[in-house]
Amino acid sequence: MSEGVGGMSGKSPLSGTGPLKNPYGGLATLLLALAPQLIFLVFVILTPISFGYISASPANFAKFGFDRTLLSIFTLPMLVIAVITAFMIVKGPQDYYGGVALIALSLFAFYASSDLPGMRGFQFGPGTAPRLFSGLMLALGIGIALTGLLWPGAKLERYHLRGPLFVTLSIITFAAIIRPLGLIITAFACFMIAALGSPNQRWVQTLIVGIAITAFCCFLFPVALGLPFQLKPRFMLR
């Protein structure tokens, strides 16, 4: 699978039967394009009842999976990239698929922030920063993908689960504890959890960087940007 996705589809039995140059890469990108719908479908199947009420149903999946905003902002552009990938020979697989992953992440961030106010013109609001960073990530992802498509580069390396696992766990932790524990504890805890994704951590330096980043976040969001983030835990505010 890694060889096909890595742009070596010339060895694939599918590559000599038609115009497809990189069928496995196209298939992998297609799955990425359908990832939100597939993940939500798993959620519908595995968690029909949550916290005492129905949180997922076939009707909810149909509403989410065929949401016009999701389809237009994320799914359709990624489907176009999947088709391009299947018919192109990727010269630098590592750069190309890394760029495609950044494009997918930025497009989903655009979708997730599409209903936030303060997103257009010079009006600053909750949606401005996410859309600004998403635009920068999109431009960066396109540049990296074009580099891998046009110029020879490194092949895909073996996939490691440790880094993505702890980064994902850090994001989930942020969503779970930001309201009850506040920004100070949450920012530091999420940074330390994400740091566990690297097996070669120097924990003294990591603690110092974690404290510095926490202080920067506590200044940037509530003070500089004026966003209504709660700094202290909820029990300390009573």
Steps between C-alpha positions, in 0.01 A plus 500: 500500500777742586669439165182576307424810699863602476476553127644159403178386338695389193539169682129482569284267288257788456752740347538320168129456429400858433581865550532465877856583604459490877183306592594433862584864559169604347317252721676624814411860413140394429475350847639825640232692309229284655662486845253734681202303371663164580603607852151630573351178362712301748378736773140436396552123509698476824335768715124511433435610858720738696447688830139384521377629165528400136812671371541317173251358253478422128313828458782692668755322283307586183478862614874517571628281216312694236536842654541748214766701680708191576463371143592832336787602731663165576371191317480624140847668495653186652325282241657715228842448660432124517429488128813702421705270723375185327599629154837653592843355574613632837873575496537595865247291695592627846459865401191441288294303750614721785375800302171323427454430872558870578249597231242264649560636851470860386182435302338328797603794720326733252188284529514482879531879531254586223222597742716713732451877492768752411629315198481761224641843436679676784261383772692287749318225684518133601516386139776732382805323644392147398430611144825697482707203618301266275577718198872502582497122548314455171757704309783310669336164424451586132863606471628181664272278290613667177862450604441128545307477176753676278841423652656173621504461874500258791276196500245431770651372820352245735198637681529541878192523721655652811517861378149523349356312799626746762427807287143378450473425871622853572227649279232286663630599844474868407137457397420306818661719768512858366167595659535344846875558548568822307770602255804491731471133601365393162775660291777353713340154520438482125857603422643233731272231355604594146865492608459131587473436126878527472710221655803729538372764737722698736247565771668797666504691172148375423368633831660840438358522148159384626490774763609760243236393247233495771590856602496610135155345443364666814620836368409453134141381519339681796717816498633571149206357305233565763347153468282384792725222626467399864847491660433337837315176577126537544506403869738792575254751356219419738 
